[in-house]
Amino acid sequence: MIRLCFTVDAPFLGGAEYYVSRLATALDRNRFSVSLLMRAGAAGALDEWAEGLAAEGIRVVRAPMRLPWRIDDAPRLWRELDRLAPHVVHVNMPGPYSGQNALVAPIARAAGARVVTTEHLPMVAPLWKRRALKQLALRSVDIAVTMTRANASCLVERQRVPVDRVRVVPNGVPLQFGAHRPARPGDDEVTLVFVGNIIAHKGLHTTLEALSMVTLGWRLQVVGTGPDEARCRELAFRLGLASRVTFHGRQPPAEVERHLSTADALVLPSAMEGLPYVILEAMASSLPVVAGDVYGIPEVVVDGETGLLVPPENAPALAAALTRVVESAPLRARMGANARRRFEQRFTLEQQVETMSALYERLARGLPGTRP
């Protein structure tokens, strides 16, 4: 039995946390004993997420993670890891300030574990102080995982991770997700859906500006919340779109799946992404995807085949793409069917779990070739 510990220091719930929960709960419990070490003081949606993992039989341990500003947190982290005695620690680094969480790596190594990291947004260059911390921590990292080839290049070029420690393992969604999509009613309006944290780089404001140029019948369902929500609500009102745009707030996974199952297309014109789950969920739900042509997204969404790619923050280009999608049901059907096939071939959770399980086992057993 391999003891595996995930670490999370995020102050809010996002894609990196869904990455942990999907992977952790899908691992074979006959092969892995799974725990989670997370930042103490989590509240709201993040605390509910942790409680959900505990209900799945995953041991959840909370500890202060204020490194490097509170150096006395280091021995406390070491004590918790020493109690858990993991063979492998999997450190999740979701964003540009990951130098802080990176310091868990040498603490984990001191506790006798091998170390895997997942870098979700390596395209964001860290501040120089964080870069120094991260370079120190990298000495304790066996393997750095990321989701796309574009991300891998950023890891090597921007984060200075040695190329022979980098592995590309795409995110995955369960094969059964979206497999039983109900028939859409033949009404005159096309339902578009935006799912995600409402923050500037996700592009909801650009979506609203673009939709003000689309004259055909449409409605937009917005699933999520965030600091940019008030601005986007005001923009929808100012553009005269308030009656056609519905803000649903943050929704549980089952409701997200329901919204995707009743939509005609996903729109996510982000300026910065790793590999967002909602794109894979939309593909699994046989939806065409209109997305930003940035970083690893073109490795997932094939322009003209499974969706349409547009330059970020370009409302006229997005309006043209959305017009194509809204005006043609045959185009939506063809792209949606292609998207489901591509999902089944390359982006299932089952494929991700198989790859990651083999990686954990090689590290835990110390087989040759796992350390540079």
N, C-alpha and C positions, 0 to 999 in steps of 0.2 A: 504494500500500500504506500503510495507516494503522498506525502503531506505537502499541500500547495497552499500558499497564503497570498491573496491579492491585497494590495494596499491602495487606498484612495484618500487623497487629502483635499478634495474639492469642497468648496463652501456651498455649492448648489448642485442640483441634479441636471445632468446633461448627457450627451451622447457617450462620453467616456465611461459614465457609470452604467449606462445600458450595456455597453461592451462587456463590462465586468459581470453584470448579472446574467446576461445571456450565456456567456462562456462558462461561468462558474456553475450555473444550474444544469447545464447540458453535459458536463463531464461525467464519465462513468464512475459511479460511487464505489464500484468494486475495485477500481484502480486508483482512485484519488480520494483523499480526505481533504476537504476544502474549507478554508477559513478566510475571513476578511478583517484586515486591520484598517480602521478608518479614523479620521479626525474626530476628536471629542467635541461635543457641543453641537452636533448636527441637529437641525430642526426642520420642520415642515416636510416638503416632498422628499428631501434627502433622508430624513429619519424614517419616513414611511417606506422608502426604498430599502433601507437597511433592515427594517422589521420584516419586510417581505422575504429577504434573503434568509433571515433567521428562521422564518416559517418553513423554508425549503430545506432546513437541516444544515445550513451553513453557519459555522460559529462566527459570531460578530464580536470583535473586540474594539473598543474605543480608547484612543490614547491621544495626548496632545501632540500636534505636529507643527510646531511654530519655529522649526529650524529655518535658517541658522540664528534667528534673533534670540531665541531662548535655548541656549546650548544645554541647559539642564533637561530638556526634553529628550535628548539623545539617549542617556542611560535608561530612561523610562521606556522608550521604544525598544531598546535592546532587551530589556527584561520581558516585555510582552512577546517579542519574537523568540526569546529563549524558552519561554513557557510553551509557545506553540510548536517549537522545534521543527519548522518546515524544512523539507528538502529543497524546495524551490520557492522563492518569493517573486511575485509578478507585480512590478511597480507600474502604475498607470500615470502617465504624464500628459494631461490633456491640452496644455496650452503653453504660451510663451514664457510663463514664469515658473517653469518646471524645475529650475535649479533647486528650489526649496524641496520638492518631493524627491528629487534625485538623490538627496543626501540619505534617504532611506536605504539606498543600495549598499553603501559601505557598512551601514549598521547591520543590514541583513547578512552581509558577508561575514561580519564579525561574529554573528550568531550561528555561523556554520552553514548558511544556505547558499545555493547557486541563485543567480539573479537574472530575471528577464524583465525588460521594460517594454511598454508599448507607447509609442510616440504618435499622438493623434493629430497634432498640428505642428509638425516640424518646420513648416515654411516660415513661421514667425521667428525672427532672430531674437535670442534672449538679450536682455540688458547685460552689459559687460560684467557686472558683479555676478549675475546668475550664470553667465558663461563660465566664469572661473570655478564656481561651485560645481557646475555640471561636468566640467572636464575632470575635476577631482573625482567625482562620483563614477564617471565612466570606467575608471580603473577597476571597479568592482562589478561591472556589468558583463555578463556572458554573452547575451543575445539582445539586440534591440529590434523589436518587431514594429512594422508599420504596414499600412493597408494597400498602398499603391506604389508603382515604380517612381512616380513623380515625388511622392513623399520620401522614398528611399534616397533619391538624389539630394533632397533637402537635408536629410539626416547627415549625409556624408559631407556636403558642401557648406551647410550653414551651422549644423550642430557639431561637426567634426567627429562624428562617430566613425571608427575604422570600418571600411567597407566590408571586411570579412566577418564583422559581427552583426551585419544587417540582414534581416529576413523579411520578405514581403508575404504577408498572410492576409488576404482580403477579409473584411467583416462578413458575417453571414447572418441570414434570417432563416428560421425553421422552414423546411420544405413545404409544410402544410399551410404556411401563412398565405392567405389570399387565394388558395387553390379552389375554393368553392364560391367564387364571385357570383352574386345574384345578377339576374338580367336587369339592365337599366331600363327605367321607363322611357318611352319615346316622347319626352316633352320637348319643348322648343328651346329650352335653356341648357347650356352646357355647364356642368358643375366642375369648377377648378378647386383644388385644395392646396393650401400652404400649411406645412407642418414643421414646427421648430421653435426654438427660442427666438423671440422677437427682439433681435439685436441688429444694429445697423448693417453689418456685413452679410446678413442673411438675405437682404434685398427685398423685404416686404414693401418698403416705400417705393422702390422701383417698380414692383409689380402693380401697385395701385396707380402709379403714373402711367404705366403701359396700358392698363385696362381702361383708363379714361379715353384711350385712342381706339379701342376695339368697339366697333359699332354693333356687331352681332350679339345675339342673346347669350348671356353668361351670368353665373353667380359665383362668388368666391367664399369658401369656407376656410377660416383661419383657425388653426388648432395650435395653441401655444400661448405663452405670455413672455414678458420680458421688459427691459427698461425702455425699449423703443415703441411699446404698445400705444401709449398715449399720443405720441407724435403720429403714428399710423392711423389711429382712429380719427384724429383731427384732420389728417390729409384726406381720408376717405370722405369725410363730411364736406370738406372744402371743394373736392373734385365732383361732388354730386353723386357719389357712389354708395353712400351709407345704406341705402335700402337694398343694395345688391351684395354687400359684404357682411358676413356674420363672424363675429369674434367669439370663439367658444372657450377660450382660456386653456389652461393645461388640462389634458385629458389622460385617463389611464390607458394602458396599451390596448385593451379590448375596444375602447371607443375610437382610438386612432385607427385600428383595423377596420372598424365599421365605417368611419369617414372615408377611408381609402376605397372600401368596397362599393360605396355609393357615388364615387366621383368618376369623372371622365378623364382627368389628367392632373398630374402633380406639377406645380410650379415652384421652383426653388432657385432663383437667379443669384446665388451667393457669389460674393467676391473672394471668399476664402473658405475652403472645406478640406477635410481629410477624406473620409468616405462615409457620408451621412447615412444612417440606417434608413431614414425615410425614403431615400432613393431606391434602396434595395426592397423595402416594403412595397413601394409603388410598383416596381417591376414585378414582384411576386403577385401583386394584385392585378396584373395585366393592364397597367396604366402607362400611357406615354409620359415621358418626363421632359419638362422644359426646364433646363438648368444652366447655371453659369459655366462657361467654357474655361474652367480654371483648374490648375493642379491635376489631381488624379481623376476628376470627373469624366473626362473623355475616355479613360480606360474602362469606365463602367457604362456610361450612356453613349451609344453609337449614334452619332448625328445622322438624322434622316432615316434610321432603321428602328431604334428603340425610343427615340425622342428627338428633341431639338436643342442644340447648344447655342448660347448667345453670349456676347461679351458682357461682363458684369457692369452694373450701373449704366446701362444703355437702354433707356426706356423705349425709344423708337424701334430698336432691333427686337426687344422683347415683345413689343406690341405686334410686330410683323409675325413673329413665331406663334404667339397666342392666337392671332387671327387665323393662321393656317390650321391650328389644332381645333379651334372653335367651329370653323366653317365646314370641316370635312369629317363626317363620321367614319367613312372607310379608312381614312388616314389614321384616325385614333385606333380603330380596330386592328389594323395591320401592325402599327407600332406597339400596341399593347400585347399582342400575341408574340411578337418578336422579343419584347421585354421579358415576358414570362419564361420563354425558352432560354434566353441568355442567363437569367437568374438561376434556373435549374442547373445549367451547365457549370456555373462558376461561382455563385455567391450564396450557397446554402450554409446554414449553421452547421449542418452535419459535416460538410467539407472542412470548415474552419476548425471544428472540434477535433477531427481526425488529425489534422496537421499540427495543431497546438499540443495535443496529447502526446504525439510522437516526440515533439521538441522537449516537453517537460520530462518525459521518460529518459531521453538521452542525457539531459543535464543531470537528472537525479542519479543516474547510474554512472556518471562520469566517463562515458564512453569517449574514445578518441574522436577528435574533430569538432567537439562542441566548444572548445576554448581556442582562441587564436594563439 
